[in-house]
Amino acid sequence: MKRFAVIGLGRFGKKLAIALAMSGAEVLALDKNRDEIELIRDQVSHAVRLDSTDEEALKAQGIDKVDVAIIGIGQGTGRGFESAILTVVNLKQMGVKQIYARAEDPIAGEVFSKVGANDVIYPEIESAQRWAYKLIAPQIGEKIDFAPGYSLARVKAPASFDEKTVLDLQLRQKYNVNLVAIKRGEHSKAKKAERQQVINVPMPNTVIYQDDILMVAGSDADLVKLPQE
């Protein structure tokens, strides 16, 4: 089982720590604020009040033995940014192999990378980008980014696709996207035995029905062009 340390229990850190714990991970939650520790104590493996800029205090809690550390310290007020930087430096010196730092903007993210963070998390920026895409392309469901600007996306087949074959739709030629798999909709026009069935190798003569779930791959710019109706 992986051991995680979440340092800084603001909105992001608290939700992340609880989500990791609910997934069965061992979570050490750290914050300077006693109230935040009390709120999360019963929801994670360990919750400790300490100053993460104090290397000895971190060592005393076995932080050097965790697999992954995430710094979620707020940077908007006081010395939060400075504390977050010093925490990254401490963790790096202690040999923590995977260090993630929450940043509020790309400049802060660049600083974290230079002082030792393996990766940077931008919750506000990433959330805004997801919502922008969702508003522009409501037909796109879950989306997995596998390269900058390219995704595997879950799309509900619109009415215009109903009872057409893969060959008829010509998704690659018309929209420059590739059809990877099909899951029959719960109320699909397909035979009852085929409902909820997964077709992992769609053939040219495979028929698509409205509300089937299509897994398609392509650039984000092309995926957004898929019809909504």
Residue pairs with C-beta under 8 A, 6 or more apart in sequence:
1 24
1 25
1 26
2 25
2 26
2 67
2 68
3 25
3 26
3 27
3 28
3 65
3 66
3 67
3 68
4 17
4 20
4 25
4 26
4 27
4 28
4 66
4 67
4 68
4 69
4 70
5 27
5 28
5 29
5 30
5 63
5 66
5 68
5 69
5 70
5 96
6 13
6 16
6 17
6 20
6 27
6 28
6 29
6 30
6 44
6 69
6 70
6 72
7 13
7 30
7 31
7 52
7 69
7 70
7 71
7 72
7 73
7 87
8 30
8 31
8 52
8 71
8 72
8 73
8 74
8 84
8 102
9 17
9 29
9 30
9 31
9 33
9 36
9 37
9 39
9 40
9 72
10 36
10 72
10 73
10 74
12 72
12 102
12 121
12 123
13 29
13 31
13 70
13 72
13 73
13 102
14 29
14 36
14 39
14 40
16 70
16 72
17 27
17 29
17 40
17 43
17 44
18 40
18 43
18 44
20 27
20 44
21 27
21 43
21 44
21 45
26 45
27 44
27 45
27 46
28 44
28 45
28 46
28 47
28 48
28 61
28 62
28 63
28 66
29 37
29 40
29 44
29 46
29 47
29 48
30 47
30 48
30 49
30 50
30 52
30 61
30 63
31 37
31 49
32 49
32 50
32 51
32 52
33 49
34 49
37 47
37 48
37 49
40 47
41 47
46 61
48 61
50 57
50 58
50 61
51 57
51 83
52 58
52 71
52 73
52 83
52 86
52 87
52 90
53 83
53 86
53 87
53 90
55 90
55 93
55 94
58 64
58 90
58 91
58 94
59 94
63 69
63 91
63 94
63 96
64 94
64 95
64 96
66 96
67 97
67 98
68 96
68 97
68 98
68 99
68 100
69 91
69 96
69 98
69 99
69 100
70 99
70 100
70 101
70 102
70 121
71 84
71 87
71 88
71 91
71 99
71 100
71 101
71 102
71 112
71 117
72 102
73 80
73 83
73 84
73 87
73 102
74 80
75 81
75 84
75 103
75 104
75 108
76 104
81 108
84 101
84 102
84 112
85 111
85 112
85 115
88 99
88 101
88 112
88 115
88 116
88 117
89 115
89 116
91 99
91 116
92 99
92 115
92 116
97 118
98 118
99 116
99 117
99 118
100 117
100 118
100 119
100 120
100 121
101 109
101 112
101 117
101 119
101 120
101 121
102 120
102 121
102 122
102 123
103 109
103 112
103 120
103 121
103 122
104 122
104 124
105 122
105 125
106 122
109 120
109 122
112 120
113 120
133 140
133 143
133 220
133 224
134 140
136 224
137 223
137 224
137 226
137 228
138 228
139 155
139 156
139 158
139 226
139 227
139 228
140 153
140 154
140 155
140 223
140 224
140 226
141 153
141 154
141 155
141 156
141 213
142 153
142 154
143 151
143 152
143 153
143 154
143 223
144 151
144 152
144 153
145 151
146 152
149 219
149 220
149 221
150 217
150 218
150 219
150 220
151 217
151 218
151 219
151 220
151 223
152 180
152 215
152 216
152 217
153 215
153 216
153 217
153 218
153 223
154 213
154 214
154 215
155 213
155 214
155 215
155 216
155 223
155 226
156 185
156 211
156 212
156 213
156 214
157 185
157 208
157 209
157 210
157 211
157 212
157 213
157 214
158 210
158 227
158 228
158 229
159 210
159 229
160 227
160 229
161 169
161 208
161 209
161 210
161 212
161 227
162 189
162 208
162 209
162 210
163 189
163 207
163 208
163 209
164 207
164 208
165 204
165 205
165 206
165 207
165 208
166 179
166 202
166 203
166 204
166 205
166 206
166 208
167 204
167 205
169 208
171 177
171 178
171 179
171 216
172 178
172 179
175 218
175 222
175 225
175 226
176 218
176 219
176 222
177 216
177 217
177 218
177 222
177 223
177 226
178 216
178 217
178 218
179 202
179 214
179 215
179 216
180 215
180 216
180 217
181 198
181 199
181 200
181 201
181 202
181 214
181 215
182 198
182 199
182 202
182 206
182 208
182 212
182 213
182 214
182 215
183 196
183 197
183 198
183 199
183 212
183 213
183 215
184 190
184 194
184 195
184 196
184 197
184 198
184 199
184 209
184 212
184 213
185 195
185 209
185 210
185 211
185 212
185 213
186 195
186 196
186 211
187 195
187 211
188 194
188 195
188 209
188 210
188 211
188 212
189 209
189 210
190 197
190 207
190 209
190 212
199 206
208 214
216 223
216 226
